[in-house]
Amino acid sequence: MIEKVLKDYHLNSPSVELIRHNENMTYKVTDIDKSYVMRIHKPTEGFSSDLLCLGKDRRDLIADEIKLLQHLAGVENIHTQRVKLNIYKKPFTILEDGTPVTVLEWVEGNTLEDIDVHYHSTQ
């Protein structure tokens, strides 16, 4: 499945590393001197993010996310992931089973697991 997805992107010699599998199958893809995050939007068995979708189709939500990221890419002083278009100049690929796949430029930083989050009440 991963090889099929990678063929849809202009990559020369990619290496792929699984990051995690929960609501997405998330991979770090490194190609020569650039890295990307590839999300195969297929949740692990027993995991459902349907509650977060609020009745909307998952593909519509992904399309909305892509539009937001593309908008933010043009805003000064906001460092965010940029969408990598596939060879068909589309912002995501659809697998044969209907699963959407997105590829975004890698942004270095900490994952939520690596961040110590504290809640401070203003009251």
VMD Tcl script that builds the backbone (N, CA, C; Angstrom):
set m [mol new atoms 369]
animate dup $m
set s [atomselect $m all]
$s set {name element resname resid chain x y z} {
  {N N MET 1 A 0.834 -1.193 0.000}
  {CA C MET 1 A 0.000 0.000 0.000}
  {C C MET 1 A 0.876 1.253 0.000}
  {N N ILE 2 A 1.928 1.274 0.814}
  {CA C ILE 2 A 2.789 2.447 0.907}
  {C C ILE 2 A 3.492 2.697 -0.427}
  {N N GLU 3 A 3.951 1.633 -1.058}
  {CA C GLU 3 A 4.640 1.782 -2.341}
  {C C GLU 3 A 3.711 2.394 -3.385}
  {N N LYS 4 A 2.437 1.989 -3.381}
  {CA C LYS 4 A 1.461 2.554 -4.319}
  {C C LYS 4 A 1.284 4.048 -4.083}
  {N N VAL 5 A 1.218 4.443 -2.821}
  {CA C VAL 5 A 1.051 5.857 -2.488}
  {C C VAL 5 A 2.279 6.644 -2.932}
  {N N LEU 6 A 3.462 6.146 -2.630}
  {CA C LEU 6 A 4.691 6.870 -2.942}
  {C C LEU 6 A 4.861 7.087 -4.447}
  {N N LYS 7 A 4.324 6.201 -5.256}
  {CA C LYS 7 A 4.400 6.361 -6.711}
  {C C LYS 7 A 3.611 7.580 -7.184}
  {N N ASP 8 A 2.660 8.031 -6.386}
  {CA C ASP 8 A 1.839 9.190 -6.750}
  {C C ASP 8 A 2.489 10.529 -6.384}
  {N N TYR 9 A 3.716 10.501 -5.856}
  {CA C TYR 9 A 4.403 11.726 -5.453}
  {C C TYR 9 A 5.788 11.767 -6.100}
  {N N HIS 10 A 6.258 12.948 -6.393}
  {CA C HIS 10 A 7.581 13.111 -6.991}
  {C C HIS 10 A 8.640 12.919 -5.912}
  {N N LEU 11 A 9.013 11.679 -5.678}
  {CA C LEU 11 A 10.044 11.359 -4.701}
  {C C LEU 11 A 11.101 10.509 -5.399}
  {N N ASN 12 A 12.371 10.744 -5.089}
  {CA C ASN 12 A 13.458 10.048 -5.770}
  {C C ASN 12 A 13.821 8.719 -5.121}
  {N N SER 13 A 14.116 8.753 -3.842}
  {CA C SER 13 A 14.569 7.559 -3.144}
  {C C SER 13 A 14.070 7.605 -1.695}
  {N N PRO 14 A 12.753 7.481 -1.511}
  {CA C PRO 14 A 12.200 7.682 -0.166}
  {C C PRO 14 A 12.452 6.504 0.778}
  {N N SER 15 A 12.682 6.855 2.039}
  {CA C SER 15 A 12.676 5.857 3.106}
  {C C SER 15 A 11.491 6.190 4.005}
  {N N VAL 16 A 10.881 5.159 4.555}
  {CA C VAL 16 A 9.633 5.331 5.301}
  {C C VAL 16 A 9.782 4.753 6.702}
  {N N GLU 17 A 9.321 5.530 7.690}
  {CA C GLU 17 A 9.380 5.111 9.092}
  {C C GLU 17 A 8.003 5.306 9.723}
  {N N LEU 18 A 7.436 4.241 10.281}
  {CA C LEU 18 A 6.142 4.338 10.969}
  {C C LEU 18 A 6.308 5.171 12.223}
  {N N ILE 19 A 5.427 6.161 12.383}
  {CA C ILE 19 A 5.421 6.975 13.604}
  {C C ILE 19 A 4.391 6.409 14.582}
  {N N ARG 20 A 3.155 6.240 14.108}
  {CA C ARG 20 A 2.100 5.666 14.951}
  {C C ARG 20 A 0.911 5.293 14.096}
  {N N HIS 21 A 0.024 4.514 14.679}
  {CA C HIS 21 A -1.222 4.166 14.011}
  {C C HIS 21 A -2.339 4.264 15.028}
  {N N ASN 22 A -3.122 5.326 14.921}
  {CA C ASN 22 A -4.338 5.484 15.720}
  {C C ASN 22 A -5.431 5.949 14.771}
  {N N GLU 23 A -5.748 7.235 14.711}
  {CA C GLU 23 A -6.774 7.681 13.759}
  {C C GLU 23 A -6.260 7.661 12.325}
  {N N ASN 24 A -4.941 7.674 12.151}
  {CA C ASN 24 A -4.274 7.584 10.848}
  {C C ASN 24 A -3.107 6.620 10.976}
  {N N MET 25 A -2.676 6.098 9.849}
  {CA C MET 25 A -1.377 5.445 9.786}
  {C C MET 25 A -0.415 6.580 9.425}
  {N N THR 26 A 0.452 6.960 10.357}
  {CA C THR 26 A 1.300 8.133 10.190}
  {C C THR 26 A 2.752 7.701 10.023}
  {N N TYR 27 A 3.372 8.207 8.945}
  {CA C TYR 27 A 4.742 7.834 8.612}
  {C C TYR 27 A 5.591 9.082 8.385}
  {N N LYS 28 A 6.873 8.965 8.703}
  {CA C LYS 28 A 7.838 9.969 8.288}
  {C C LYS 28 A 8.489 9.439 7.017}
  {N N VAL 29 A 8.444 10.231 5.959}
  {CA C VAL 29 A 9.033 9.865 4.682}
  {C C VAL 29 A 10.206 10.804 4.438}
  {N N THR 30 A 11.392 10.233 4.276}
  {CA C THR 30 A 12.586 11.037 4.014}
  {C C THR 30 A 13.047 10.742 2.594}
  {N N ASP 31 A 13.247 11.806 1.835}
  {CA C ASP 31 A 13.667 11.684 0.442}
  {C C ASP 31 A 14.846 12.618 0.209}
  {N N ILE 32 A 16.027 12.064 0.159}
  {CA C ILE 32 A 17.285 12.783 -0.017}
  {C C ILE 32 A 17.430 13.819 1.105}
  {N N ASP 33 A 17.071 15.077 0.861}
  {CA C ASP 33 A 17.276 16.106 1.879}
  {C C ASP 33 A 15.983 16.734 2.376}
  {N N LYS 34 A 14.841 16.114 2.070}
  {CA C LYS 34 A 13.540 16.632 2.530}
  {C C LYS 34 A 12.786 15.528 3.243}
  {N N SER 35 A 11.982 15.933 4.218}
  {CA C SER 35 A 11.153 14.973 4.942}
  {C C SER 35 A 9.700 15.403 4.881}
  {N N TYR 36 A 8.825 14.413 4.971}
  {CA C TYR 36 A 7.382 14.626 4.886}
  {C C TYR 36 A 6.692 13.758 5.930}
  {N N VAL 37 A 5.487 14.132 6.265}
  {CA C VAL 37 A 4.626 13.266 7.049}
  {C C VAL 37 A 3.537 12.762 6.092}
  {N N MET 38 A 3.394 11.456 6.044}
  {CA C MET 38 A 2.371 10.840 5.209}
  {C C MET 38 A 1.317 10.249 6.140}
  {N N ARG 39 A 0.078 10.653 5.908}
  {CA C ARG 39 A -1.029 10.142 6.727}
  {C C ARG 39 A -1.970 9.349 5.835}
  {N N ILE 40 A -2.068 8.066 6.125}
  {CA C ILE 40 A -3.062 7.220 5.472}
  {C C ILE 40 A -4.247 7.226 6.426}
  {N N HIS 41 A -5.319 7.856 6.015}
  {CA C HIS 41 A -6.441 8.143 6.907}
  {C C HIS 41 A -7.313 6.904 7.111}
  {N N LYS 42 A -6.691 5.909 7.734}
  {CA C LYS 42 A -7.359 4.650 8.045}
  {C C LYS 42 A -7.089 4.351 9.515}
  {N N PRO 43 A -8.113 4.449 10.358}
  {CA C PRO 43 A -7.880 4.233 11.791}
  {C C PRO 43 A -7.543 2.779 12.110}
  {N N THR 44 A -6.814 2.602 13.210}
  {CA C THR 44 A -6.521 1.262 13.686}
  {C C THR 44 A -7.819 0.597 14.142}
  {N N GLU 45 A -7.836 -0.708 14.127}
  {CA C GLU 45 A -9.034 -1.448 14.528}
  {C C GLU 45 A -9.420 -1.077 15.957}
  {N N GLY 46 A -10.671 -0.764 16.151}
  {CA C GLY 46 A -11.168 -0.394 17.472}
  {C C GLY 46 A -11.074 1.086 17.784}
  {N N PHE 47 A -10.394 1.855 16.941}
  {CA C PHE 47 A -10.264 3.296 17.158}
  {C C PHE 47 A -11.226 3.999 16.219}
  {N N SER 48 A -12.014 4.888 16.763}
  {CA C SER 48 A -12.941 5.641 15.920}
  {C C SER 48 A -12.869 7.118 16.280}
  {N N SER 49 A -12.702 7.926 15.249}
  {CA C SER 49 A -12.718 9.369 15.454}
  {C C SER 49 A -14.034 9.949 14.939}
  {N N ASP 50 A -15.046 9.089 14.738}
  {CA C ASP 50 A -16.331 9.533 14.210}
  {C C ASP 50 A -16.957 10.633 15.060}
  {N N LEU 51 A -16.759 10.574 16.366}
  {CA C LEU 51 A -17.308 11.590 17.258}
  {C C LEU 51 A -16.760 12.971 16.893}
  {N N LEU 52 A -15.509 13.019 16.495}
  {CA C LEU 52 A -14.880 14.290 16.129}
  {C C LEU 52 A -15.342 14.797 14.764}
  {N N CYS 53 A -15.884 13.908 13.943}
  {CA C CYS 53 A -16.312 14.291 12.590}
  {C C CYS 53 A -17.652 15.022 12.584}
  {N N LEU 54 A -18.409 14.915 13.663}
  {CA C LEU 54 A -19.693 15.603 13.808}
  {C C LEU 54 A -20.635 15.343 12.621}
  {N N GLY 55 A -20.618 14.097 12.137}
  {CA C GLY 55 A -21.528 13.726 11.057}
  {C C GLY 55 A -21.059 14.088 9.662}
  {N N LYS 56 A -19.897 14.730 9.543}
  {CA C LYS 56 A -19.363 15.090 8.229}
  {C C LYS 56 A -18.548 13.931 7.665}
  {N N ASP 57 A -18.509 13.850 6.353}
  {CA C ASP 57 A -17.702 12.844 5.689}
  {C C ASP 57 A -16.225 13.146 5.939}
  {N N ARG 58 A -15.453 12.122 6.251}
  {CA C ARG 58 A -14.028 12.282 6.571}
  {C C ARG 58 A -13.273 12.975 5.428}
  {N N ARG 59 A -13.611 12.647 4.182}
  {CA C ARG 59 A -12.923 13.276 3.044}
  {C C ARG 59 A -13.190 14.776 2.985}
  {N N ASP 60 A -14.399 15.187 3.340}
  {CA C ASP 60 A -14.708 16.622 3.373}
  {C C ASP 60 A -13.887 17.329 4.444}
  {N N LEU 61 A -13.728 16.683 5.596}
  {CA C LEU 61 A -12.927 17.273 6.666}
  {C C LEU 61 A -11.459 17.393 6.261}
  {N N ILE 62 A -10.951 16.371 5.577}
  {CA C ILE 62 A -9.562 16.407 5.114}
  {C C ILE 62 A -9.397 17.522 4.082}
  {N N ALA 63 A -10.351 17.657 3.181}
  {CA C ALA 63 A -10.301 18.729 2.169}
  {C C ALA 63 A -10.311 20.096 2.853}
  {N N ASP 64 A -11.125 20.245 3.905}
  {CA C ASP 64 A -11.154 21.516 4.655}
  {C C ASP 64 A -9.815 21.781 5.336}
  {N N GLU 65 A -9.218 20.741 5.911}
  {CA C GLU 65 A -7.911 20.893 6.551}
  {C C GLU 65 A -6.865 21.330 5.523}
  {N N ILE 66 A -6.891 20.724 4.357}
  {CA C ILE 66 A -5.947 21.075 3.291}
  {C C ILE 66 A -6.124 22.538 2.890}
  {N N LYS 67 A -7.368 22.983 2.733}
  {CA C LYS 67 A -7.629 24.388 2.382}
  {C C LYS 67 A -7.078 25.325 3.447}
  {N N LEU 68 A -7.269 24.978 4.708}
  {CA C LEU 68 A -6.752 25.801 5.802}
  {C C LEU 68 A -5.227 25.855 5.760}
  {N N LEU 69 A -4.574 24.711 5.592}
  {CA C LEU 69 A -3.119 24.687 5.528}
  {C C LEU 69 A -2.595 25.493 4.340}
  {N N GLN 70 A -3.276 25.388 3.191}
  {CA C GLN 70 A -2.858 26.151 2.017}
  {C C GLN 70 A -3.024 27.651 2.256}
  {N N HIS 71 A -4.081 28.033 2.952}
  {CA C HIS 71 A -4.276 29.451 3.294}
  {C C HIS 71 A -3.181 29.926 4.245}
  {N N LEU 72 A -2.917 29.138 5.292}
  {CA C LEU 72 A -1.921 29.533 6.285}
  {C C LEU 72 A -0.518 29.596 5.691}
  {N N ALA 73 A -0.257 28.809 4.653}
  {CA C ALA 73 A 1.059 28.826 4.004}
  {C C ALA 73 A 1.363 30.201 3.419}
  {N N GLY 74 A 0.338 30.965 3.093}
  {CA C GLY 74 A 0.531 32.290 2.528}
  {C C GLY 74 A 0.520 33.410 3.550}
  {N N VAL 75 A 0.389 33.069 4.816}
  {CA C VAL 75 A 0.338 34.081 5.874}
  {C C VAL 75 A 1.722 34.228 6.491}
  {N N GLU 76 A 2.204 35.470 6.546}
  {CA C GLU 76 A 3.515 35.726 7.146}
  {C C GLU 76 A 3.518 35.370 8.619}
  {N N ASN 77 A 4.678 34.962 9.095}
  {CA C ASN 77 A 4.933 34.677 10.511}
  {C C ASN 77 A 4.180 33.473 11.056}
  {N N ILE 78 A 3.584 32.665 10.200}
  {CA C ILE 78 A 2.960 31.425 10.660}
  {C C ILE 78 A 3.696 30.280 9.991}
  {N N HIS 79 A 4.369 29.485 10.804}
  {CA C HIS 79 A 5.136 28.348 10.299}
  {C C HIS 79 A 4.262 27.099 10.435}
  {N N THR 80 A 3.826 26.564 9.324}
  {CA C THR 80 A 2.954 25.397 9.347}
  {C C THR 80 A 3.353 24.434 8.249}
  {N N GLN 81 A 2.805 23.253 8.315}
  {CA C GLN 81 A 3.073 22.264 7.273}
  {C C GLN 81 A 2.525 22.752 5.937}
  {N N ARG 82 A 3.250 22.427 4.889}
  {CA C ARG 82 A 2.785 22.736 3.539}
  {C C ARG 82 A 2.376 21.439 2.875}
  {N N VAL 83 A 1.332 21.522 2.111}
  {CA C VAL 83 A 0.777 20.358 1.430}
  {C C VAL 83 A 1.667 20.002 0.241}
  {N N LYS 84 A 2.006 18.730 0.109}
  {CA C LYS 84 A 2.730 18.256 -1.070}
  {C C LYS 84 A 1.702 17.696 -2.041}
  {N N LEU 85 A 1.634 18.286 -3.218}
  {CA C LEU 85 A 0.698 17.809 -4.235}
  {C C LEU 85 A 1.222 16.516 -4.847}
  {N N ASN 86 A 0.297 15.655 -5.249}
  {CA C ASN 86 A 0.709 14.418 -5.903}
  {C C ASN 86 A 1.009 14.688 -7.384}
  {N N ILE 87 A 1.354 13.664 -8.140}
  {CA C ILE 87 A 1.735 13.845 -9.543}
  {C C ILE 87 A 0.577 14.338 -10.401}
  {N N TYR 88 A -0.629 14.231 -9.874}
  {CA C TYR 88 A -1.817 14.722 -10.589}
  {C C TYR 88 A -2.191 16.140 -10.154}
  {N N LYS 89 A -1.291 16.749 -9.348}
  {CA C LYS 89 A -1.478 18.110 -8.818}
  {C C LYS 89 A -2.692 18.202 -7.881}
  {N N LYS 90 A -2.966 17.105 -7.185}
  {CA C LYS 90 A -4.061 17.034 -6.216}
  {C C LYS 90 A -3.473 17.031 -4.803}
  {N N PRO 91 A -4.183 17.607 -3.828}
  {CA C PRO 91 A -3.656 17.678 -2.468}
  {C C PRO 91 A -3.769 16.378 -1.677}
  {N N PHE 92 A -4.498 15.402 -2.186}
  {CA C PHE 92 A -4.492 14.091 -1.546}
  {C C PHE 92 A -4.785 13.009 -2.569}
  {N N THR 93 A -4.384 11.805 -2.222}
  {CA C THR 93 A -4.556 10.629 -3.066}
  {C C THR 93 A -5.631 9.760 -2.441}
  {N N ILE 94 A -6.428 9.123 -3.273}
  {CA C ILE 94 A -7.448 8.192 -2.793}
  {C C ILE 94 A -7.031 6.774 -3.188}
  {N N LEU 95 A -6.895 5.901 -2.192}
  {CA C LEU 95 A -6.557 4.510 -2.461}
  {C C LEU 95 A -7.742 3.781 -3.085}
  {N N GLU 96 A -7.495 2.597 -3.619}
  {CA C GLU 96 A -8.547 1.816 -4.277}
  {C C GLU 96 A -9.738 1.552 -3.360}
  {N N ASP 97 A -9.482 1.409 -2.053}
  {CA C ASP 97 A -10.577 1.136 -1.112}
  {C C ASP 97 A -11.277 2.416 -0.640}
  {N N GLY 98 A -10.877 3.580 -1.203}
  {CA C GLY 98 A -11.516 4.848 -0.847}
  {C C GLY 98 A -10.816 5.610 0.262}
  {N N THR 99 A -9.731 5.063 0.798}
  {CA C THR 99 A -9.001 5.710 1.884}
  {C C THR 99 A -8.197 6.897 1.363}
  {N N PRO 100 A -8.379 8.088 1.951}
  {CA C PRO 100 A -7.575 9.241 1.548}
  {C C PRO 100 A -6.178 9.208 2.176}
  {N N VAL 101 A -5.216 9.752 1.447}
  {CA C VAL 101 A -3.836 9.849 1.912}
  {C C VAL 101 A -3.359 11.276 1.684}
  {N N THR 102 A -2.753 11.864 2.702}
  {CA C THR 102 A -2.177 13.202 2.566}
  {C C THR 102 A -0.688 13.136 2.844}
  {N N VAL 103 A 0.059 13.999 2.157}
  {CA C VAL 103 A 1.501 14.126 2.377}
  {C C VAL 103 A 1.774 15.609 2.610}
  {N N LEU 104 A 2.414 15.892 3.738}
  {CA C LEU 104 A 2.713 17.262 4.138}
  {C C LEU 104 A 4.202 17.384 4.419}
  {N N GLU 105 A 4.749 18.582 4.203}
  {CA C GLU 105 A 6.142 18.803 4.554}
  {C C GLU 105 A 6.323 18.596 6.054}
  {N N TRP 106 A 7.433 18.010 6.411}
  {CA C TRP 106 A 7.758 17.740 7.806}
  {C C TRP 106 A 8.136 19.037 8.501}
  {N N VAL 107 A 7.600 19.258 9.678}
  {CA C VAL 107 A 7.967 20.410 10.500}
  {C C VAL 107 A 8.575 19.863 11.784}
  {N N GLU 108 A 9.819 20.238 12.036}
  {CA C GLU 108 A 10.477 19.777 13.266}
  {C C GLU 108 A 9.787 20.381 14.480}
  {N N GLY 109 A 9.729 19.604 15.533}
  {CA C GLY 109 A 9.119 20.070 16.764}
  {C C GLY 109 A 8.874 18.912 17.695}
  {N N ASN 110 A 8.132 19.151 18.736}
  {CA C ASN 110 A 7.806 18.133 19.722}
  {C C ASN 110 A 6.422 17.574 19.464}
  {N N THR 111 A 6.259 16.299 19.749}
  {CA C THR 111 A 4.926 15.708 19.694}
  {C C THR 111 A 4.228 16.008 21.015}
  {N N LEU 112 A 2.935 15.819 21.032}
  {CA C LEU 112 A 2.193 16.056 22.275}
  {C C LEU 112 A 2.696 15.168 23.403}
  {N N GLU 113 A 3.171 13.977 23.061}
  {CA C GLU 113 A 3.694 13.077 24.085}
  {C C GLU 113 A 4.963 13.646 24.723}
  {N N ASP 114 A 5.695 14.493 23.976}
  {CA C ASP 114 A 6.958 15.045 24.455}
  {C C ASP 114 A 6.799 16.372 25.186}
  {N N ILE 115 A 5.606 16.906 25.211}
  {CA C ILE 115 A 5.376 18.239 25.793}
  {C C ILE 115 A 4.678 18.089 27.129}
  {N N ASP 116 A 5.176 18.798 28.125}
  {CA C ASP 116 A 4.553 18.820 29.435}
  {C C ASP 116 A 3.537 19.965 29.421}
  {N N VAL 117 A 2.252 19.610 29.333}
  {CA C VAL 117 A 1.190 20.610 29.213}
  {C C VAL 117 A 0.589 20.865 30.595}
  {N N HIS 118 A 0.500 22.134 30.942}
  {CA C HIS 118 A -0.091 22.526 32.219}
  {C C HIS 118 A -1.262 23.449 31.951}
  {N N TYR 119 A -2.316 23.260 32.687}
  {CA C TYR 119 A -3.483 24.126 32.602}
  {C C TYR 119 A -3.412 25.114 33.750}
  {N N HIS 120 A -3.501 26.396 33.399}
  {CA C HIS 120 A -3.478 27.442 34.422}
  {C C HIS 120 A -4.800 28.207 34.354}
  {N N SER 121 A -5.517 28.189 35.445}
  {CA C SER 121 A -6.771 28.906 35.524}
  {C C SER 121 A -6.485 30.388 35.744}
  {N N THR 122 A -7.293 31.233 35.091}
  {CA C THR 122 A -7.127 32.693 35.262}
  {C C THR 122 A -8.048 33.205 36.351}
  {N N GLN 123 A -8.744 32.318 37.011}
  {CA C GLN 123 A -9.682 32.754 38.055}
  {C C GLN 123 A -9.004 32.896 39.389}
}
mol reanalyze $m
mol bondsrecalc $m
mol representation Tube
mol addrep $m
